[in-house]
Amino acid sequence: MTEGWVDDRYCFACGEKNPIGMHLHFTLTGDGGIEAKYTFPKELQGYSGIAHGGMISLLLDEVMVNLPWLKLKQPVVSADIRIKLKKPLKIGEPVIARAFIDKQKKNIFWVKGVLIRERDGMEIAEAEATCVQVSLDQMNA
């Protein structure tokens, strides 16, 4: 069996084959970023009726690492990530996760992300990640 970074479409966040995953879909935006819409179900709550902060972090991480791939066809992994949770998010509230590249130097991308409540634009969380490019050979090694 091959070990390594193989995309078998079972990623919890974006893998369409994962029956219990989030099934995220990403869209390129006019400002050079990407976004994904999501509504957290009760199964991903922390406190009663509130989305778990770790799940919010997962959503922001996923949108940030997918940006270099979708925009530039450069696969990356997050080497460092910082999340600032600003407001609680009620279960069932549709949100939009957005990401954009802040800067790039060779195979390193500094990416910023934000999670906003869809109905009124309220900022729920913000994030920054340092993403490092990996080769497809590394992913299949």
RAUR-V397466 format. One line per field, one symbol per residue. ss: DSSP state (H for helix, E for strand, L for the rest). A space follows every 50 residues. Layout:
# RAUR-V397466
ss=???
This chain:
# RAUR-V397466
ss=LLLLLLLLLLLLLLLLLLLLLLLLLLEELLLLLEEEEEELLHHHELLLLE ELHHHHHHHHHHHHHHHHHHHHLLLEEEEEEEEEELLLLELLLEEEEEEE EEEEELLEEEEEEEEEELLLLLEEEEEEEEEEELLHHHHLL
